Amino acid sequence: MKCTTGLLRHLFLLAALLLFPVAAHGESNEALAKKLANPVANMISVPIQINFDDNRGPNKDGERWTTNIQPVIPVELSEEWNLISRTIIPIIHQDAVNPGTGGQSGVGDLVQSFFFSPAAPTETGWIWGAGPVFLLPTGSNDSITADKWGLGPTGVALKQAGPWTFGGLFNHVWSFAGNDDRDGINATYLQPFVAYTTPEAWTFALNTESTYDWKNHYSTIPINLTASKMTEIMGQKISVGAGIRQWLDSPENGPKGTGFRFTFTFIFPK
């Protein structure tokens, strides 16, 4: 019942976003789907990613819904260079994760990345971008915030060949300020990915979103398998998808077993 209630709450929020008025666009759904597989494509998009994981907490009876709102906004700096802004705003609802505290809901910590990326691929077809990443302690509840300010480098490299997109994204964050009573942050994030896009604008993707905590010496490693379809609803280009994840490793109180992911990405081509 808790799973159903949480999903309905998040789907209601997503349904409201469909009311945004937009103009019609000329690019094919297949072309847009391939652009969407590129994290530094010169295209405005608003991915909304809903994740459900359970078996959390010391008693393994906790669950968490995390809705990541991830606007991607490119800025043309010149004919040769773009600046890609990628923001992750997590909205979290969890139950029984911390024994004796019940459930908590609120906004988590914001992650802001900037990628300076060449407007054209290299001679060998590689697309890349690099820049800074910032962690902001915007969490509205003590149980869903690190309560630390952080920064570090981030980068992405990928290649698109026919229907295939493959590459990887990374960042490393060190904390430099914040609540002295909280552990410092020294963490590496790695996201290798591969995706296949069909002429019918289906995209099948496989990735990991691994984090290694250098301070506490543990890994968080989920494997994600998703399928998505580019379509149009009320004149709005949107990619809708779903998938599963399997946790290969996580800290003692972290998620275990199988989780689920639902994605809704609003596309605003030029």
DRENRORO-140460 format. One record per residue: residue number from 1; residue in three letters; z, y, x of N, C-alpha, C in turn. Coordinates in steps of 0.05 Angstrom, whole numbers, plus 5000, padded with zeros to 4 digits. Each point is the difference from the previous one (the first is absolute). Layout:
<nodes>
{node NUM, 'ala', {Z, Y, X}, {Z, Y, X}, {Z, Y, X}};
...
</nodes>
This chain:
<nodes>
{node 1, 'met', {5000, 4976, 5017}, {5000, 5024, 4983}, {5000, 5025, 5017}};
{node 2, 'lys', {5015, 5000, 5022}, {5001, 5023, 5018}, {4973, 5005, 5012}};
{node 3, 'cys', {4986, 4979, 5007}, {4973, 5003, 5012}, {4981, 5013, 4980}};
{node 4, 'thr', {5001, 4991, 4975}, {4982, 5011, 4979}, {5006, 5029, 4995}};
{node 5, 'thr', {5026, 5007, 4998}, {5008, 5028, 4996}, {4991, 5018, 5022}};
{node 6, 'gly', {5003, 4991, 5025}, {4992, 5016, 5023}, {4970, 5004, 5001}};
{node 7, 'leu', {4985, 4979, 4994}, {4971, 5003, 5000}, {4990, 5019, 4978}};
{node 8, 'leu', {5012, 4998, 4976}, {4992, 5018, 4979}, {5006, 5029, 5007}};
{node 9, 'arg', {5023, 5005, 5013}, {5007, 5027, 5008}, {4980, 5012, 5018}};
{node 10, 'his', {4990, 4984, 5020}, {4981, 5010, 5019}, {4972, 5003, 4988}};
{node 11, 'leu', {4993, 4981, 4982}, {4973, 5002, 4987}, {4999, 5024, 4982}};
{node 12, 'phe', {5022, 5008, 4987}, {5000, 5024, 4983}, {4994, 5025, 5017}};
{node 13, 'leu', {5012, 5001, 5024}, {4994, 5023, 5017}, {4971, 5001, 5008}};
{node 14, 'leu', {4988, 4977, 5006}, {4972, 4999, 5008}, {4982, 5007, 4977}};
{node 15, 'ala', {5006, 4992, 4976}, {4983, 5006, 4977}, {4998, 5030, 4996}};
{node 16, 'ala', {5022, 5014, 5005}, {5000, 5030, 4996}, {4980, 5013, 5019}};
{node 17, 'leu', {4996, 4988, 5024}, {4982, 5012, 5020}, {4971, 4998, 4991}};
{node 18, 'leu', {4993, 4982, 4982}, {4973, 4997, 4991}, {4990, 5025, 4984}};
{node 19, 'leu', {5018, 5017, 4992}, {4993, 5023, 4984}, {4989, 5023, 5017}};
{node 20, 'phe', {5001, 4997, 5027}, {4989, 5021, 5018}, {4970, 5003, 4995}};
{node 21, 'pro', {4990, 5024, 4994}, {4971, 5003, 4996}, {4986, 5001, 5027}};
{node 22, 'val', {4977, 4986, 5003}, {4984, 5001, 5024}, {4971, 5001, 4993}};
{node 23, 'ala', {4984, 5008, 5019}, {4971, 5001, 4996}, {4988, 4973, 5008}};
{node 24, 'ala', {4976, 4995, 4989}, {4986, 4975, 5007}, {4989, 5001, 5029}};
{node 25, 'his', {4997, 4977, 5013}, {4992, 4999, 5027}, {4976, 4981, 5003}};
{node 26, 'gly', {4983, 5004, 5021}, {4976, 4985, 5002}, {5001, 4976, 5018}};
{node 27, 'glu', {5020, 4997, 5017}, {5001, 4977, 5018}, {5004, 4974, 4985}};
{node 28, 'ser', {4989, 4978, 5011}, {5003, 4974, 4987}, {5028, 4990, 5003}};
{node 29, 'asn', {5008, 4983, 4982}, {5027, 4988, 5002}, {5004, 4984, 5026}};
{node 30, 'glu', {4978, 4987, 5008}, {5002, 4984, 5025}, {5005, 5019, 5024}};
{node 31, 'ala', {4986, 5022, 5001}, {5003, 5019, 5022}, {5028, 5012, 5000}};
{node 32, 'leu', {5010, 5006, 4976}, {5027, 5011, 4998}, {5021, 4979, 5008}};
{node 33, 'ala', {4996, 4975, 4993}, {5019, 4979, 5007}, {5001, 4997, 5030}};
{node 34, 'lys', {4977, 5002, 5014}, {5000, 4997, 5029}, {5013, 5024, 5013}};
{node 35, 'lys', {4996, 5024, 4989}, {5014, 5023, 5010}, {5030, 4997, 4997}};
{node 36, 'leu', {5009, 4989, 4978}, {5028, 4997, 4995}, {5013, 4980, 5020}};
{node 37, 'ala', {4984, 4982, 5011}, {5011, 4981, 5020}, {5004, 5014, 5027}};
{node 38, 'asn', {4990, 5024, 5003}, {5003, 5016, 5025}, {5023, 5019, 4997}};
{node 39, 'pro', {5022, 4997, 5014}, {5023, 5018, 4997}, {4995, 5029, 5007}};
{node 40, 'val', {4978, 5006, 5016}, {4995, 5027, 5007}, {4972, 5009, 4990}};
{node 41, 'ala', {4992, 4989, 4977}, {4975, 5009, 4987}, {5003, 5029, 4991}};
{node 42, 'asn', {4977, 5014, 5001}, {5000, 5029, 4992}, {4997, 5001, 4970}};
{node 43, 'met', {5022, 4992, 4986}, {5000, 4998, 4970}, {5029, 5003, 4990}};
{node 44, 'ile', {5004, 5016, 4980}, {5026, 5003, 4988}, {5006, 4975, 4983}};
{node 45, 'ser', {5023, 4988, 5004}, {5008, 4978, 4983}, {5030, 5001, 4995}};
{node 46, 'val', {5009, 4988, 4979}, {5029, 4999, 4994}, {5007, 4971, 4993}};
{node 47, 'pro', {5005, 4984, 5020}, {5009, 4972, 4995}, {5029, 5000, 4989}};
{node 48, 'ile', {5004, 4983, 4980}, {5027, 4995, 4989}, {5005, 4970, 5002}};
{node 49, 'gln', {5019, 4993, 5016}, {5005, 4972, 5007}, {5027, 4992, 4990}};
{node 50, 'ile', {5000, 4980, 4983}, {5025, 4990, 4988}, {5007, 4973, 5013}};
{node 51, 'asn', {5023, 4998, 5012}, {5009, 4975, 5013}, {5025, 4990, 4987}};
{node 52, 'phe', {5001, 4973, 4996}, {5024, 4987, 4990}, {5008, 4978, 5020}};
{node 53, 'asp', {5026, 5001, 5008}, {5011, 4980, 5018}, {5028, 4993, 4990}};
{node 54, 'asp', {5006, 4974, 5002}, {5027, 4991, 4992}, {5013, 4984, 5023}};
{node 55, 'asn', {5021, 4985, 4993}, {5015, 4986, 5021}, {5011, 5018, 5021}};
{node 56, 'arg', {5009, 5024, 4992}, {5010, 5020, 5019}, {5031, 5000, 4999}};
{node 57, 'gly', {5012, 5011, 5021}, {5029, 5003, 5001}, {5013, 4975, 5011}};
{node 58, 'pro', {5026, 5002, 5005}, {5015, 4978, 5012}, {5001, 4975, 4982}};
{node 59, 'asn', {4999, 5005, 4974}, {5001, 4977, 4981}, {4973, 4990, 4991}};
{node 60, 'lys', {4979, 5013, 5010}, {4972, 4993, 4993}, {4994, 5002, 4971}};
{node 61, 'asp', {5014, 5017, 4985}, {4995, 5002, 4971}, {4991, 5029, 4993}};
{node 62, 'gly', {4994, 5016, 5020}, {4991, 5027, 4995}, {4970, 5002, 4998}};
{node 63, 'glu', {4990, 5022, 4988}, {4971, 5004, 4998}, {4995, 5030, 5003}};
{node 64, 'arg', {4976, 5006, 5008}, {4992, 5028, 5004}, {4971, 5005, 4991}};
{node 65, 'trp', {4996, 5022, 4984}, {4974, 5010, 4994}, {4996, 5025, 5017}};
{node 66, 'thr', {4977, 5001, 5015}, {4994, 5023, 5016}, {4972, 5010, 4992}};
{node 67, 'thr', {4998, 5024, 4989}, {4975, 5012, 4994}, {4993, 5021, 5021}};
{node 68, 'asn', {4980, 4995, 5017}, {4992, 5018, 5021}, {4976, 5017, 4990}};
{node 69, 'ile', {5005, 5026, 4997}, {4979, 5019, 4994}, {4989, 5011, 5026}};
{node 70, 'gln', {4974, 4996, 5006}, {4990, 5004, 5027}, {4975, 5018, 5000}};
{node 71, 'pro', {5002, 5025, 4994}, {4976, 5017, 5000}, {4988, 5002, 5028}};
{node 72, 'val', {4973, 4999, 5001}, {4985, 5003, 5025}, {4981, 5024, 4996}};
{node 73, 'ile', {5004, 5020, 5018}, {4985, 5025, 4997}, {4987, 5007, 5027}};
{node 74, 'pro', {4973, 4999, 5001}, {4986, 5007, 5024}, {4994, 5031, 5001}};
{node 75, 'val', {5001, 5010, 5024}, {4993, 5029, 5005}, {4980, 5000, 5022}};
{node 76, 'glu', {4977, 5013, 4995}, {4979, 5002, 5020}, {5007, 5023, 5020}};
{node 77, 'leu', {5007, 4993, 5024}, {5007, 5020, 5020}, {4975, 5012, 5013}};
{node 78, 'ser', {4979, 4984, 5002}, {4975, 5009, 5011}, {4979, 4980, 4993}};
{node 79, 'glu', {4975, 5003, 5010}, {4979, 4981, 4994}, {5007, 4973, 5013}};
{node 80, 'glu', {5016, 5001, 5021}, {5005, 4975, 5016}, {5027, 4987, 4993}};
{node 81, 'trp', {5019, 5015, 4989}, {5027, 4990, 4997}, {5011, 5004, 4972}};
{node 82, 'asn', {5015, 4980, 4991}, {5015, 5002, 4975}, {5030, 4996, 5006}};
{node 83, 'leu', {5016, 5011, 4982}, {5029, 4995, 5001}, {5007, 4986, 4973}};
{node 84, 'ile', {5011, 4976, 5003}, {5006, 4984, 4976}, {5030, 5000, 4996}};
{node 85, 'ser', {5009, 5010, 4978}, {5029, 4999, 4992}, {5005, 4976, 4983}};
{node 86, 'arg', {5019, 4983, 5008}, {5008, 4976, 4984}, {5030, 5002, 4996}};
{node 87, 'thr', {5008, 5001, 4975}, {5028, 5003, 4992}, {5009, 4975, 4985}};
{node 88, 'ile', {5024, 4991, 5005}, {5012, 4977, 4985}, {5026, 5010, 4987}};
{node 89, 'ile', {5000, 5001, 4974}, {5024, 5009, 4985}, {5010, 4975, 4984}};
{node 90, 'pro', {5021, 4988, 5009}, {5010, 4976, 4986}, {5019, 5007, 4977}};
{node 91, 'ile', {4996, 4986, 4977}, {5018, 5002, 4977}, {5012, 4972, 4997}};
{node 92, 'ile', {5026, 4998, 5001}, {5013, 4974, 5003}, {5019, 4995, 4977}};
{node 93, 'his', {4999, 4975, 4989}, {5021, 4991, 4982}, {5009, 4972, 5010}};
{node 94, 'gln', {5026, 4997, 5004}, {5010, 4974, 5009}, {5025, 4993, 4985}};
{node 95, 'asp', {5004, 4973, 4998}, {5024, 4989, 4987}, {5012, 4979, 5018}};
{node 96, 'ala', {5027, 5000, 5001}, {5016, 4979, 5014}, {4992, 4996, 5029}};
{node 97, 'val', {4989, 5021, 5012}, {4994, 4998, 5029}, {5025, 5004, 5016}};
{node 98, 'asn', {5017, 5019, 4992}, {5026, 5004, 5013}, {5022, 4991, 4981}};
{node 99, 'pro', {5014, 4978, 5006}, {5020, 4989, 4982}, {5020, 5020, 4990}};
{node 100, 'gly', {5005, 4999, 4974}, {5021, 5018, 4989}, {4991, 5028, 4993}};
{node 101, 'thr', {4974, 5007, 5006}, {4991, 5027, 4995}, {4980, 5002, 4977}};
{node 102, 'gly', {4993, 4977, 4988}, {4981, 5001, 4977}, {4972, 5007, 5009}};
{node 103, 'gly', {4986, 5017, 4984}, {4973, 5007, 5007}, {4998, 5029, 5009}};
{node 104, 'gln', {4979, 5006, 5015}, {4995, 5027, 5010}, {4970, 5007, 4995}};
{node 105, 'ser', {4995, 5025, 4994}, {4973, 5009, 4996}, {4997, 5028, 5013}};
{node 106, 'gly', {4977, 5006, 5010}, {4995, 5026, 5011}, {4977, 5001, 5019}};
{node 107, 'val', {4997, 5022, 5013}, {4978, 5004, 5020}, {5011, 4992, 5027}};
{node 108, 'gly', {4983, 4985, 5015}, {5008, 4992, 5027}, {4991, 5021, 5020}};
{node 109, 'asp', {5000, 4992, 5025}, {4993, 5018, 5022}, {4969, 5003, 5002}};
{node 110, 'leu', {4991, 5024, 5003}, {4971, 5006, 5002}, {4990, 4996, 5028}};
{node 111, 'val', {4976, 4988, 5002}, {4986, 4997, 5026}, {4974, 5015, 4999}};
{node 112, 'gln', {4997, 5018, 5019}, {4976, 5018, 5001}, {4985, 4995, 5026}};
{node 113, 'ser', {4974, 4992, 4997}, {4984, 4995, 5024}, {4976, 5019, 5000}};
{node 114, 'phe', {4992, 5008, 5024}, {4975, 5016, 5003}, {4983, 4987, 5021}};
{node 115, 'phe', {4974, 4995, 4993}, {4981, 4988, 5018}, {4978, 5019, 5006}};
{node 116, 'phe', {4996, 5007, 5026}, {4977, 5015, 5009}, {4978, 4979, 5005}};
{node 117, 'ser', {4978, 5002, 4985}, {4980, 4979, 5001}, {4972, 5012, 5003}};
{node 118, 'pro', {4984, 4989, 5018}, {4972, 5009, 5002}, {4985, 4996, 4973}};
{node 119, 'ala', {4983, 5018, 4993}, {4985, 4999, 4975}, {4980, 4977, 5000}};
{node 120, 'ala', {4991, 4992, 5023}, {4980, 4978, 5002}, {5012, 4977, 5016}};
{node 121, 'pro', {4992, 4975, 4994}, {5009, 4977, 5016}, {4990, 5002, 5029}};
{node 122, 'thr', {5011, 4985, 5018}, {4991, 4998, 5027}, {4973, 4986, 5001}};
{node 123, 'glu', {4987, 5000, 5024}, {4974, 4987, 5002}, {5001, 4971, 4994}};
{node 124, 'thr', {5023, 4987, 5003}, {5003, 4972, 4994}, {5010, 4995, 4972}};
{node 125, 'gly', {5003, 5022, 4984}, {5007, 4997, 4972}, {5030, 5001, 4994}};
{node 126, 'trp', {5016, 5005, 5019}, {5029, 5002, 4995}, {5008, 5027, 4989}};
{node 127, 'ile', {5019, 4999, 4981}, {5011, 5024, 4988}, {5029, 5001, 5008}};
{node 128, 'trp', {5010, 5023, 5009}, {5027, 5002, 5009}, {5013, 5026, 4993}};
{node 129, 'gly', {5026, 5001, 5001}, {5015, 5024, 4996}, {5028, 4998, 5013}};
{node 130, 'ala', {5011, 5022, 5008}, {5027, 5000, 5012}, {5014, 5026, 4996}};
{node 131, 'gly', {5026, 4999, 5000}, {5016, 5025, 4995}, {5029, 4994, 4998}};
{node 132, 'pro', {5015, 5018, 4988}, {5029, 4996, 4997}, {5008, 4989, 4973}};
{node 133, 'val', {5023, 4987, 4999}, {5012, 4990, 4975}, {5028, 5011, 4999}};
{node 134, 'phe', {5009, 5008, 4976}, {5026, 5012, 4995}, {5015, 4984, 4979}};
{node 135, 'leu', {5025, 4996, 5004}, {5018, 4988, 4980}, {5019, 5021, 4990}};
{node 136, 'leu', {5000, 5005, 4973}, {5017, 5020, 4989}, {5022, 4987, 4982}};
{node 137, 'pro', {5025, 5007, 5004}, {5022, 4987, 4984}, {5002, 5011, 4972}};
{node 138, 'thr', {4980, 4994, 4983}, {4999, 5011, 4973}, {5013, 4981, 4980}};
{node 139, 'gly', {5012, 4978, 5010}, {5012, 4981, 4982}, {5022, 5012, 4982}};
{node 140, 'ser', {4999, 4993, 4975}, {5019, 5012, 4980}, {5025, 4984, 4996}};
{node 141, 'asn', {5002, 4977, 5014}, {5023, 4983, 4997}, {5007, 4988, 5028}};
{node 142, 'asp', {5026, 4999, 5006}, {5008, 4990, 5026}, {4990, 4973, 5007}};
{node 143, 'ser', {4995, 4983, 4979}, {4992, 4972, 5005}, {4970, 4998, 5004}};
{node 144, 'ile', {4984, 5021, 4996}, {4971, 4999, 5004}, {4990, 5021, 5019}};
{node 145, 'thr', {5017, 5009, 5018}, {4991, 5019, 5020}, {5012, 4992, 5027}};
{node 146, 'ala', {4985, 5005, 5022}, {5011, 4997, 5027}, {5016, 5024, 5008}};
{node 147, 'asp', {4996, 5023, 4985}, {5014, 5025, 5005}, {4996, 5010, 5028}};
{node 148, 'lys', {4975, 4996, 5010}, {4993, 5009, 5027}, {4973, 5014, 5000}};
{node 149, 'trp', {4997, 5019, 5018}, {4974, 5012, 5005}, {4987, 4985, 5023}};
{node 150, 'gly', {4974, 4994, 4997}, {4986, 4985, 5020}, {4972, 5010, 5006}};
{node 151, 'leu', {4990, 4993, 5023}, {4972, 5007, 5007}, {4990, 4981, 5021}};
{node 152, 'gly', {4974, 5000, 5004}, {4987, 4983, 5020}, {4970, 5001, 4997}};
{node 153, 'pro', {4986, 4982, 5015}, {4971, 4999, 4999}, {4990, 4980, 4979}};
{node 154, 'thr', {4976, 5004, 4990}, {4987, 4981, 4983}, {4970, 5000, 5006}};
{node 155, 'gly', {4987, 4977, 4994}, {4972, 4997, 5006}, {4987, 4979, 4983}};
{node 156, 'val', {4974, 5001, 4998}, {4985, 4980, 4985}, {4973, 4996, 5013}};
{node 157, 'ala', {4990, 4976, 5000}, {4973, 4994, 5010}, {4989, 4978, 4982}};
{node 158, 'leu', {4974, 5003, 4992}, {4988, 4980, 4983}, {4970, 5000, 5003}};
{node 159, 'lys', {4987, 4979, 4991}, {4971, 4998, 5000}, {4991, 4989, 4974}};
{node 160, 'gln', {4977, 5011, 4990}, {4989, 4990, 4975}, {4972, 4989, 5006}};
{node 161, 'ala', {4996, 4974, 4995}, {4975, 4987, 5005}, {4992, 4984, 4976}};
{node 162, 'gly', {4979, 5010, 4986}, {4992, 4987, 4975}, {5022, 5002, 4980}};
{node 163, 'pro', {5007, 4978, 4987}, {5022, 5001, 4980}, {5028, 4999, 5012}};
{node 164, 'trp', {5001, 4997, 5027}, {5026, 4996, 5013}, {5012, 5026, 5011}};
{node 165, 'thr', {5027, 5003, 4997}, {5015, 5021, 5013}, {5023, 4987, 5014}};
{node 166, 'phe', {5004, 5006, 5026}, {5022, 4988, 5014}, {5010, 5020, 5021}};
{node 167, 'gly', {5026, 4998, 5005}, {5013, 5019, 5019}, {5030, 4998, 4998}};
{node 168, 'gly', {5012, 5022, 5008}, {5029, 5001, 5000}, {5011, 5028, 5000}};
{node 169, 'leu', {5025, 5003, 4990}, {5014, 5025, 4999}, {5027, 4996, 5012}};
{node 170, 'phe', {5010, 5020, 5015}, {5027, 4997, 5011}, {5014, 5027, 5000}};
{node 171, 'asn', {5027, 4999, 5001}, {5016, 5024, 5007}, {5026, 4991, 5013}};
{node 172, 'his', {5012, 5019, 5013}, {5027, 4995, 5011}, {5017, 5025, 4994}};
{node 173, 'val', {5023, 4995, 4989}, {5018, 5022, 4991}, {5026, 4998, 5015}};
{node 174, 'trp', {5008, 5023, 5012}, {5027, 5003, 5011}, {5015, 5021, 4983}};
{node 175, 'ser', {5025, 4996, 4995}, {5016, 5021, 4986}, {5010, 5020, 5021}};
{node 176, 'phe', {5002, 5025, 4991}, {5009, 5021, 5019}, {5022, 5017, 4987}};
{node 177, 'ala', {5006, 4997, 4975}, {5021, 5015, 4986}, {5007, 4986, 4974}};
{node 178, 'gly', {5022, 5010, 4988}, {5008, 4988, 4975}, {5029, 4993, 5000}};
{node 179, 'asn', {5008, 4982, 4982}, {5028, 4992, 4997}, {5009, 4984, 5024}};
{node 180, 'asp', {5020, 5010, 5014}, {5009, 4986, 5024}, {5014, 4973, 4993}};
{node 181, 'asp', {5008, 4996, 4976}, {5013, 4975, 4992}, {4979, 4978, 4994}};
{node 182, 'arg', {4975, 5007, 4999}, {4979, 4980, 4996}, {4987, 4991, 5026}};
{node 183, 'asp', {4991, 4975, 5001}, {4986, 4990, 5023}, {4975, 5016, 5006}};
{node 184, 'gly', {4995, 5004, 5026}, {4975, 5013, 5008}, {4976, 4982, 4995}};
{node 185, 'ile', {4977, 5012, 5001}, {4975, 4986, 4994}, {4983, 4998, 5025}};
{node 186, 'asn', {4990, 4976, 5006}, {4982, 4995, 5022}, {4983, 4977, 4991}};
{node 187, 'ala', {4978, 5005, 4986}, {4986, 4979, 4986}, {4970, 5002, 5003}};
{node 188, 'thr', {4987, 4977, 5003}, {4971, 4999, 5003}, {4988, 4987, 4975}};
{node 189, 'tyr', {4979, 5012, 4989}, {4987, 4989, 4976}, {4971, 4992, 5008}};
{node 190, 'leu', {4992, 4976, 4993}, {4973, 4990, 5006}, {4987, 4990, 4974}};
{node 191, 'gln', {4975, 5008, 4995}, {4986, 4991, 4976}, {4972, 4992, 5007}};
{node 192, 'pro', {4995, 4976, 5011}, {4973, 4990, 5003}, {4989, 4992, 4972}};
{node 193, 'phe', {4974, 5005, 4996}, {4989, 4995, 4974}, {4971, 4991, 5002}};
{node 194, 'val', {4991, 4984, 4979}, {4972, 4993, 4997}, {4994, 5000, 4970}};
{node 195, 'ala', {4977, 5010, 4993}, {4992, 5002, 4972}, {4971, 4993, 4997}};
{node 196, 'tyr', {4993, 4989, 4977}, {4972, 4993, 4993}, {4994, 5012, 4973}};
{node 197, 'thr', {4978, 5016, 4999}, {4992, 5014, 4975}, {4973, 4988, 4991}};
{node 198, 'thr', {5000, 4992, 4974}, {4976, 4988, 4989}, {4982, 5022, 4987}};
{node 199, 'pro', {4974, 4994, 4995}, {4983, 5019, 4986}, {5010, 5009, 4973}};
{node 200, 'glu', {5017, 4983, 4988}, {5012, 5007, 4974}, {5025, 5017, 5002}};
{node 201, 'ala', {5006, 5009, 5025}, {5022, 5018, 5006}, {5028, 4986, 4998}};
{node 202, 'trp', {5000, 4974, 5003}, {5026, 4986, 5005}, {5006, 5001, 5029}};
{node 203, 'thr', {5026, 5005, 5006}, {5009, 4999, 5028}, {5023, 4980, 5003}};
{node 204, 'phe', {4997, 4982, 5018}, {5020, 4980, 5006}, {5012, 5006, 5028}};
{node 205, 'ala', {5026, 5004, 5001}, {5012, 5010, 5025}, {5024, 4983, 5008}};
{node 206, 'leu', {5003, 4998, 5026}, {5022, 4986, 5012}, {5012, 5017, 5022}};
{node 207, 'asn', {5026, 5004, 4999}, {5013, 5016, 5022}, {5029, 4991, 5003}};
{node 208, 'thr', {5011, 5010, 5022}, {5029, 4999, 5003}, {5010, 5029, 5003}};
{node 209, 'glu', {5025, 5004, 4993}, {5013, 5026, 5002}, {5026, 4996, 5015}};
{node 210, 'ser', {4998, 4995, 5025}, {5023, 4991, 5016}, {5015, 5023, 5013}};
{node 211, 'thr', {5026, 4998, 5000}, {5017, 5020, 5013}, {5019, 4986, 5019}};
{node 212, 'tyr', {5002, 5010, 5024}, {5020, 4990, 5019}, {5021, 5021, 5006}};
{node 213, 'asp', {5025, 4994, 4994}, {5022, 5018, 5005}, {5011, 4995, 5029}};
{node 214, 'trp', {4993, 5018, 5018}, {5008, 4997, 5028}, {5030, 5003, 5004}};
{node 215, 'lys', {5013, 5014, 4982}, {5029, 5005, 5003}, {5016, 4976, 4992}};
{node 216, 'asn', {4993, 4988, 4977}, {5015, 4977, 4990}, {4986, 4973, 5006}};
{node 217, 'his', {4976, 5001, 5011}, {4986, 4976, 5010}, {4994, 4980, 4977}};
{node 218, 'tyr', {4986, 5010, 4979}, {4991, 4982, 4979}, {4972, 5009, 4991}};
{node 219, 'ser', {4986, 4981, 4988}, {4973, 5006, 4990}, {5000, 4998, 4970}};
{node 220, 'thr', {4982, 5015, 4987}, {4994, 4998, 4972}, {4970, 4995, 4998}};
{node 221, 'ile', {4992, 4976, 4991}, {4972, 4992, 5001}, {4991, 4988, 4973}};
{node 222, 'pro', {4987, 5016, 4983}, {4987, 4988, 4976}, {4970, 4997, 5005}};
{node 223, 'ile', {4989, 4979, 4988}, {4971, 4996, 4999}, {4990, 5006, 4972}};
{node 224, 'asn', {4981, 5018, 4997}, {4990, 5009, 4974}, {4972, 4991, 4996}};
{node 225, 'leu', {4994, 4988, 4976}, {4974, 4993, 4992}, {4994, 5013, 4973}};
{node 226, 'thr', {4980, 5017, 4999}, {4994, 5015, 4975}, {4971, 4999, 4993}};
{node 227, 'ala', {4995, 5004, 4974}, {4973, 5004, 4990}, {4999, 5025, 4983}};
{node 228, 'ser', {4980, 5016, 5003}, {4998, 5025, 4984}, {4971, 5004, 4991}};
{node 229, 'lys', {4997, 5016, 4979}, {4974, 5005, 4988}, {4996, 5030, 4995}};
{node 230, 'met', {4979, 5011, 5011}, {4993, 5028, 4994}, {4987, 5002, 4973}};
{node 231, 'thr', {5010, 5019, 4983}, {4990, 5003, 4974}, {5002, 5029, 4992}};
{node 232, 'glu', {4996, 5005, 4974}, {5002, 5028, 4990}, {5015, 4999, 4973}};
{node 233, 'ile', {5020, 5017, 4996}, {5015, 5001, 4975}, {5001, 5029, 4991}};
{node 234, 'met', {4990, 5006, 4977}, {5000, 5027, 4989}, {4987, 5020, 5020}};
{node 235, 'gly', {4979, 4991, 5014}, {4986, 5017, 5019}, {5013, 5002, 5027}};
{node 236, 'gln', {5022, 4986, 5004}, {5015, 5001, 5025}, {4994, 4974, 5016}};
{node 237, 'lys', {4990, 5004, 5025}, {4996, 4977, 5018}, {5028, 4990, 5008}};
{node 238, 'ile', {5004, 4974, 4998}, {5025, 4988, 5006}, {4997, 4971, 5010}};
{node 239, 'ser', {5015, 4993, 5019}, {5001, 4973, 5010}, {5026, 4987, 4990}};
{node 240, 'val', {4998, 4977, 4987}, {5023, 4986, 4988}, {5002, 4973, 5014}};
{node 241, 'gly', {5024, 4993, 5009}, {5002, 4975, 5014}, {5028, 4987, 4997}};
{node 242, 'ala', {5002, 4976, 5010}, {5025, 4985, 5000}, {5000, 4980, 5023}};
{node 243, 'gly', {5023, 4991, 5007}, {5002, 4980, 5021}, {5027, 4989, 5004}};
{node 244, 'ile', {5003, 4982, 5019}, {5025, 4988, 5007}, {5007, 5005, 5029}};
{node 245, 'arg', {5025, 4998, 5006}, {5009, 5002, 5027}, {5020, 4977, 5006}};
{node 246, 'gln', {4999, 4991, 5025}, {5018, 4979, 5009}, {5016, 5011, 5024}};
{node 247, 'trp', {5026, 4999, 4998}, {5017, 5011, 5022}, {5003, 4978, 5021}};
{node 248, 'leu', {4989, 5006, 5024}, {5003, 4982, 5022}, {5026, 5004, 5015}};
{node 249, 'asp', {5010, 5025, 5000}, {5025, 5006, 5014}, {5011, 5026, 4988}};
{node 250, 'ser', {5026, 5002, 5000}, {5014, 5024, 4990}, {5029, 4999, 5009}};
{node 251, 'pro', {5014, 5022, 5001}, {5028, 5000, 5008}, {5017, 4983, 4980}};
{node 252, 'glu', {5025, 4995, 5007}, {5017, 4982, 4984}, {5001, 5008, 4971}};
{node 253, 'asn', {5002, 5026, 4994}, {5002, 5009, 4972}, {4973, 5008, 4988}};
{node 254, 'gly', {4978, 4995, 5015}, {4974, 5009, 4991}, {4988, 4980, 4980}};
{node 255, 'pro', {4976, 5006, 4990}, {4987, 4983, 4981}, {4991, 4973, 5012}};
{node 256, 'lys', {4998, 4980, 4983}, {4992, 4973, 5008}, {4980, 4990, 4980}};
{node 257, 'gly', {4984, 4980, 5008}, {4982, 4986, 4981}, {4976, 5017, 4994}};
{node 258, 'thr', {4992, 5000, 4974}, {4975, 5012, 4991}, {5005, 5025, 4984}};
{node 259, 'gly', {4984, 5021, 5005}, {5001, 5024, 4985}, {4973, 5006, 4988}};
{node 260, 'phe', {4999, 5022, 4985}, {4975, 5008, 4986}, {4993, 5029, 5004}};
{node 261, 'arg', {4974, 5006, 4999}, {4991, 5027, 5004}, {4979, 5007, 4979}};
{node 262, 'phe', {5001, 5024, 4988}, {4980, 5010, 4982}, {4991, 5027, 5010}};
{node 263, 'thr', {4974, 5005, 5000}, {4990, 5025, 5011}, {4982, 5015, 4980}};
{node 264, 'phe', {5002, 5026, 4999}, {4984, 5018, 4984}, {4992, 5023, 5018}};
{node 265, 'thr', {4975, 5003, 5007}, {4992, 5021, 5018}, {4980, 5018, 4987}};
{node 266, 'phe', {5007, 5025, 4997}, {4983, 5020, 4988}, {4982, 5013, 5021}};
{node 267, 'ile', {4974, 5000, 4996}, {4980, 5009, 5019}, {4988, 5027, 4992}};
{node 268, 'phe', {4998, 5018, 5020}, {4989, 5026, 4995}, {4978, 5005, 5021}};
{node 269, 'pro', {4976, 4988, 4996}, {4978, 5004, 5020}, {4991, 5029, 4999}};
{node 270, 'lys', {4986, 5007, 5022}, {4989, 5027, 5001}, {4975, 5002, 4984}};
</nodes>
